[in-house]
């Protein structure tokens, strides 16, 4: 069931629960003395309303968390595994992975996954093969192969994404924006050693 469907189901079940409890209150209020009936009816109506509100609130909260939780795999926001065959040779052309919004680059120090969003104002930064640079089309920020800023209004190097090298030579990139590696400039420690 999709998160939206879960939320709608929660709303419907909360509405139904409220009506069932309200009906129970009316039925119970049909017995006993007038004063007792009045008290009982008020009490049940209050409890029914409270119960329905709690159910609706809980379902909406669960649906919202489900929608926003970045635990997808194979898509931006989650872990993405790239086959070893796609890891560039040292100083080879960056491997562009649109689903994860990153480039894989490979230097003597190891591999990096560079988030392709410009750290100036967020434009997508292409690799310009003829210049061997990442050049932002919006305001002209230029970055080296390793992500370091060369010039332009960008305040720092391109952001990196955490990389794990797997036993079979593939790599897993954590594309959760909350875990981005922000740095002023590239240092060798930013790269993950890689041997196929
Ligand atoms: S958004 Fe890239 S230089 Fe402004």
Boltz pocket constraint, residues with backbone or C-beta under 6 A from the ligand:
constraints:
  - pocket:
      binder: B
      contacts: [[A, 118], [A, 119], [A, 120], [A, 121], [A, 122], [A, 123], [A, 136], [A, 137], [A, 138], [A, 139], [A, 140], [A, 141], [A, 152], [A, 153], [A, 154]]
      max_distance: 6.0
